[in-house]
Amino acid sequence: MDILILKTDINSEGEFLSVKNKLSECYLLNECTIDLEDRDKVLRVIGNDLNLTEVTSNVNKLGFACKELLD
């Protein structure tokens, strides 16, 4: 199982649902959540065989900034 923690500029529940739906089309997700209260708008994606480059690319194609959140 893979866990990706991503910094985004997603600002609403509606935008998050668009991203979640797109990622669900591409991957078998166990969980996909966002913290809209955090300044980094942290997107957490959990699933099998997740590819960081592909996930960030899919989010970018929807018009949102997305990159791995590093400590």
Phi and psi in radians as a Rosetta constraint file:
Dihedral C 1 N 2 CA 2 C 2 CIRCULARHARMONIC -1.888 0.35
Dihedral N 2 CA 2 C 2 N 3 CIRCULARHARMONIC 2.552 0.35
Dihedral C 2 N 3 CA 3 C 3 CIRCULARHARMONIC -2.234 0.35
Dihedral N 3 CA 3 C 3 N 4 CIRCULARHARMONIC 2.137 0.35
Dihedral C 3 N 4 CA 4 C 4 CIRCULARHARMONIC -1.967 0.35
Dihedral N 4 CA 4 C 4 N 5 CIRCULARHARMONIC 2.296 0.35
Dihedral C 4 N 5 CA 5 C 5 CIRCULARHARMONIC -2.021 0.35
Dihedral N 5 CA 5 C 5 N 6 CIRCULARHARMONIC 2.033 0.35
Dihedral C 5 N 6 CA 6 C 6 CIRCULARHARMONIC -2.189 0.35
Dihedral N 6 CA 6 C 6 N 7 CIRCULARHARMONIC 2.455 0.35
Dihedral C 6 N 7 CA 7 C 7 CIRCULARHARMONIC -1.553 0.35
Dihedral N 7 CA 7 C 7 N 8 CIRCULARHARMONIC 2.279 0.35
Dihedral C 7 N 8 CA 8 C 8 CIRCULARHARMONIC -2.354 0.35
Dihedral N 8 CA 8 C 8 N 9 CIRCULARHARMONIC 3.114 0.35
Dihedral C 8 N 9 CA 9 C 9 CIRCULARHARMONIC -2.085 0.35
Dihedral N 9 CA 9 C 9 N 10 CIRCULARHARMONIC 0.492 0.35
Dihedral C 9 N 10 CA 10 C 10 CIRCULARHARMONIC -1.217 0.35
Dihedral N 10 CA 10 C 10 N 11 CIRCULARHARMONIC 2.250 0.35
Dihedral C 10 N 11 CA 11 C 11 CIRCULARHARMONIC -2.026 0.35
Dihedral N 11 CA 11 C 11 N 12 CIRCULARHARMONIC -0.076 0.35
Dihedral C 11 N 12 CA 12 C 12 CIRCULARHARMONIC -2.558 0.35
Dihedral N 12 CA 12 C 12 N 13 CIRCULARHARMONIC 2.851 0.35
Dihedral C 12 N 13 CA 13 C 13 CIRCULARHARMONIC -1.090 0.35
Dihedral N 13 CA 13 C 13 N 14 CIRCULARHARMONIC -0.659 0.35
Dihedral C 13 N 14 CA 14 C 14 CIRCULARHARMONIC -1.099 0.35
Dihedral N 14 CA 14 C 14 N 15 CIRCULARHARMONIC -0.757 0.35
Dihedral C 14 N 15 CA 15 C 15 CIRCULARHARMONIC -1.113 0.35
Dihedral N 15 CA 15 C 15 N 16 CIRCULARHARMONIC -0.737 0.35
Dihedral C 15 N 16 CA 16 C 16 CIRCULARHARMONIC -1.056 0.35
Dihedral N 16 CA 16 C 16 N 17 CIRCULARHARMONIC -0.750 0.35
Dihedral C 16 N 17 CA 17 C 17 CIRCULARHARMONIC -1.089 0.35
Dihedral N 17 CA 17 C 17 N 18 CIRCULARHARMONIC -0.622 0.35
Dihedral C 17 N 18 CA 18 C 18 CIRCULARHARMONIC -1.084 0.35
Dihedral N 18 CA 18 C 18 N 19 CIRCULARHARMONIC -0.778 0.35
Dihedral C 18 N 19 CA 19 C 19 CIRCULARHARMONIC -1.143 0.35
Dihedral N 19 CA 19 C 19 N 20 CIRCULARHARMONIC -0.815 0.35
Dihedral C 19 N 20 CA 20 C 20 CIRCULARHARMONIC -1.056 0.35
Dihedral N 20 CA 20 C 20 N 21 CIRCULARHARMONIC -0.755 0.35
Dihedral C 20 N 21 CA 21 C 21 CIRCULARHARMONIC -1.092 0.35
Dihedral N 21 CA 21 C 21 N 22 CIRCULARHARMONIC -0.746 0.35
Dihedral C 21 N 22 CA 22 C 22 CIRCULARHARMONIC -1.097 0.35
Dihedral N 22 CA 22 C 22 N 23 CIRCULARHARMONIC -0.811 0.35
Dihedral C 22 N 23 CA 23 C 23 CIRCULARHARMONIC -1.145 0.35
Dihedral N 23 CA 23 C 23 N 24 CIRCULARHARMONIC -0.591 0.35
Dihedral C 23 N 24 CA 24 C 24 CIRCULARHARMONIC -1.163 0.35
Dihedral N 24 CA 24 C 24 N 25 CIRCULARHARMONIC -0.501 0.35
Dihedral C 24 N 25 CA 25 C 25 CIRCULARHARMONIC -1.216 0.35
Dihedral N 25 CA 25 C 25 N 26 CIRCULARHARMONIC -0.544 0.35
Dihedral C 25 N 26 CA 26 C 26 CIRCULARHARMONIC -1.665 0.35
Dihedral N 26 CA 26 C 26 N 27 CIRCULARHARMONIC -0.462 0.35
Dihedral C 26 N 27 CA 27 C 27 CIRCULARHARMONIC -2.401 0.35
Dihedral N 27 CA 27 C 27 N 28 CIRCULARHARMONIC 2.699 0.35
Dihedral C 27 N 28 CA 28 C 28 CIRCULARHARMONIC -1.516 0.35
Dihedral N 28 CA 28 C 28 N 29 CIRCULARHARMONIC 1.765 0.35
Dihedral C 28 N 29 CA 29 C 29 CIRCULARHARMONIC -1.602 0.35
Dihedral N 29 CA 29 C 29 N 30 CIRCULARHARMONIC 2.426 0.35
Dihedral C 29 N 30 CA 30 C 30 CIRCULARHARMONIC -1.523 0.35
Dihedral N 30 CA 30 C 30 N 31 CIRCULARHARMONIC -0.619 0.35
Dihedral C 30 N 31 CA 31 C 31 CIRCULARHARMONIC -2.792 0.35
Dihedral N 31 CA 31 C 31 N 32 CIRCULARHARMONIC 2.549 0.35
Dihedral C 31 N 32 CA 32 C 32 CIRCULARHARMONIC -2.600 0.35
Dihedral N 32 CA 32 C 32 N 33 CIRCULARHARMONIC 2.017 0.35
Dihedral C 32 N 33 CA 33 C 33 CIRCULARHARMONIC -2.346 0.35
Dihedral N 33 CA 33 C 33 N 34 CIRCULARHARMONIC 2.832 0.35
Dihedral C 33 N 34 CA 34 C 34 CIRCULARHARMONIC -2.403 0.35
Dihedral N 34 CA 34 C 34 N 35 CIRCULARHARMONIC 2.560 0.35
Dihedral C 34 N 35 CA 35 C 35 CIRCULARHARMONIC -1.895 0.35
Dihedral N 35 CA 35 C 35 N 36 CIRCULARHARMONIC 1.660 0.35
Dihedral C 35 N 36 CA 36 C 36 CIRCULARHARMONIC -1.272 0.35
Dihedral N 36 CA 36 C 36 N 37 CIRCULARHARMONIC -0.272 0.35
Dihedral C 36 N 37 CA 37 C 37 CIRCULARHARMONIC -1.433 0.35
Dihedral N 37 CA 37 C 37 N 38 CIRCULARHARMONIC -0.397 0.35
Dihedral C 37 N 38 CA 38 C 38 CIRCULARHARMONIC -1.304 0.35
Dihedral N 38 CA 38 C 38 N 39 CIRCULARHARMONIC 2.510 0.35
Dihedral C 38 N 39 CA 39 C 39 CIRCULARHARMONIC -1.121 0.35
Dihedral N 39 CA 39 C 39 N 40 CIRCULARHARMONIC -0.416 0.35
Dihedral C 39 N 40 CA 40 C 40 CIRCULARHARMONIC -1.620 0.35
Dihedral N 40 CA 40 C 40 N 41 CIRCULARHARMONIC 0.047 0.35
Dihedral C 40 N 41 CA 41 C 41 CIRCULARHARMONIC 0.787 0.35
Dihedral N 41 CA 41 C 41 N 42 CIRCULARHARMONIC 1.038 0.35
Dihedral C 41 N 42 CA 42 C 42 CIRCULARHARMONIC -1.197 0.35
Dihedral N 42 CA 42 C 42 N 43 CIRCULARHARMONIC 2.108 0.35
Dihedral C 42 N 43 CA 43 C 43 CIRCULARHARMONIC -1.755 0.35
Dihedral N 43 CA 43 C 43 N 44 CIRCULARHARMONIC 2.183 0.35
Dihedral C 43 N 44 CA 44 C 44 CIRCULARHARMONIC -2.017 0.35
Dihedral N 44 CA 44 C 44 N 45 CIRCULARHARMONIC 2.110 0.35
Dihedral C 44 N 45 CA 45 C 45 CIRCULARHARMONIC -2.108 0.35
Dihedral N 45 CA 45 C 45 N 46 CIRCULARHARMONIC 2.190 0.35
Dihedral C 45 N 46 CA 46 C 46 CIRCULARHARMONIC -2.161 0.35
Dihedral N 46 CA 46 C 46 N 47 CIRCULARHARMONIC 2.258 0.35
Dihedral C 46 N 47 CA 47 C 47 CIRCULARHARMONIC -3.091 0.35
Dihedral N 47 CA 47 C 47 N 48 CIRCULARHARMONIC -3.075 0.35
Dihedral C 47 N 48 CA 48 C 48 CIRCULARHARMONIC -1.709 0.35
Dihedral N 48 CA 48 C 48 N 49 CIRCULARHARMONIC 2.435 0.35
Dihedral C 48 N 49 CA 49 C 49 CIRCULARHARMONIC 1.034 0.35
Dihedral N 49 CA 49 C 49 N 50 CIRCULARHARMONIC 0.678 0.35
Dihedral C 49 N 50 CA 50 C 50 CIRCULARHARMONIC -1.348 0.35
Dihedral N 50 CA 50 C 50 N 51 CIRCULARHARMONIC 2.438 0.35
Dihedral C 50 N 51 CA 51 C 51 CIRCULARHARMONIC -2.032 0.35
Dihedral N 51 CA 51 C 51 N 52 CIRCULARHARMONIC 2.068 0.35
Dihedral C 51 N 52 CA 52 C 52 CIRCULARHARMONIC -0.951 0.35
Dihedral N 52 CA 52 C 52 N 53 CIRCULARHARMONIC -0.812 0.35
Dihedral C 52 N 53 CA 53 C 53 CIRCULARHARMONIC -1.093 0.35
Dihedral N 53 CA 53 C 53 N 54 CIRCULARHARMONIC -0.752 0.35
Dihedral C 53 N 54 CA 54 C 54 CIRCULARHARMONIC -1.199 0.35
Dihedral N 54 CA 54 C 54 N 55 CIRCULARHARMONIC -0.728 0.35
Dihedral C 54 N 55 CA 55 C 55 CIRCULARHARMONIC -1.099 0.35
Dihedral N 55 CA 55 C 55 N 56 CIRCULARHARMONIC -0.847 0.35
Dihedral C 55 N 56 CA 56 C 56 CIRCULARHARMONIC -1.111 0.35
Dihedral N 56 CA 56 C 56 N 57 CIRCULARHARMONIC -0.636 0.35
Dihedral C 56 N 57 CA 57 C 57 CIRCULARHARMONIC -1.110 0.35
Dihedral N 57 CA 57 C 57 N 58 CIRCULARHARMONIC -0.749 0.35
Dihedral C 57 N 58 CA 58 C 58 CIRCULARHARMONIC -1.110 0.35
Dihedral N 58 CA 58 C 58 N 59 CIRCULARHARMONIC -0.696 0.35
Dihedral C 58 N 59 CA 59 C 59 CIRCULARHARMONIC -1.185 0.35
Dihedral N 59 CA 59 C 59 N 60 CIRCULARHARMONIC -0.736 0.35
Dihedral C 59 N 60 CA 60 C 60 CIRCULARHARMONIC -1.052 0.35
Dihedral N 60 CA 60 C 60 N 61 CIRCULARHARMONIC -0.682 0.35
Dihedral C 60 N 61 CA 61 C 61 CIRCULARHARMONIC -1.098 0.35
Dihedral N 61 CA 61 C 61 N 62 CIRCULARHARMONIC -0.410 0.35
Dihedral C 61 N 62 CA 62 C 62 CIRCULARHARMONIC -1.486 0.35
Dihedral N 62 CA 62 C 62 N 63 CIRCULARHARMONIC -0.024 0.35
Dihedral C 62 N 63 CA 63 C 63 CIRCULARHARMONIC 1.695 0.35
Dihedral N 63 CA 63 C 63 N 64 CIRCULARHARMONIC 0.249 0.35
Dihedral C 63 N 64 CA 64 C 64 CIRCULARHARMONIC -1.977 0.35
Dihedral N 64 CA 64 C 64 N 65 CIRCULARHARMONIC 2.518 0.35
Dihedral C 64 N 65 CA 65 C 65 CIRCULARHARMONIC -1.267 0.35
Dihedral N 65 CA 65 C 65 N 66 CIRCULARHARMONIC 2.520 0.35
Dihedral C 65 N 66 CA 66 C 66 CIRCULARHARMONIC -2.807 0.35
Dihedral N 66 CA 66 C 66 N 67 CIRCULARHARMONIC 2.235 0.35
Dihedral C 66 N 67 CA 67 C 67 CIRCULARHARMONIC -2.669 0.35
Dihedral N 67 CA 67 C 67 N 68 CIRCULARHARMONIC 2.794 0.35
Dihedral C 67 N 68 CA 68 C 68 CIRCULARHARMONIC -1.084 0.35
Dihedral N 68 CA 68 C 68 N 69 CIRCULARHARMONIC 2.357 0.35
Dihedral C 68 N 69 CA 69 C 69 CIRCULARHARMONIC -1.554 0.35
Dihedral N 69 CA 69 C 69 N 70 CIRCULARHARMONIC 1.997 0.35
Dihedral C 69 N 70 CA 70 C 70 CIRCULARHARMONIC -1.798 0.35
Dihedral N 70 CA 70 C 70 N 71 CIRCULARHARMONIC 2.595 0.35
